[in-house]
């Protein structure tokens, strides 16, 4: 009698698991589920990140016709420092294979424009460019003199504006073009 009950319970569990698995495999999931999964996963892995954002989201179909989402998300750290980082992570939801794509280090090591052509595409790159590229020596000296220097980035058409402020009684506003040239450095 006990054996029959155990077998019945196990069969019920298997049936429920199969039903839930079929529902998931046939695409009974929403875009919001995928976004939530990615955001929660990255928040758990990188609790100290300044910002986590989904930057690209695309519905796809696998070889058997099943629907899934291809997602690119960015983890940004150190955004109020002279050397922020930006790392992109790629997800398929639901998972399509067992080999995840490696992370893409979009901004790291406090370096930008190391090859031609230079393109400043992210705020993190603009921050780094504002104190490391030719023409930004005054800003680098300012950051060295004031360890609490913080950047604030704004974007207008094809120019990034990085305003540096600190406990000193002055700061700098740097205009950085999309092609990686310092257009101006203004004391503020």
Secondary structure by P-SEA (a helix, b strand, c coil): caaaaaaaaaaaaaaaaaaaaaaaaaccccaaaaaaaaaaaaaaaccccccccccbbbbbccccbbbbbbbbbbbbccccccbbbbbbbbbbccccccccccccccccccccccccccccccaaaaaaaacccccaaaaaaaaaacccbbbbbbbcccbbbbbbbcccccbbbbbbcccccccccccc
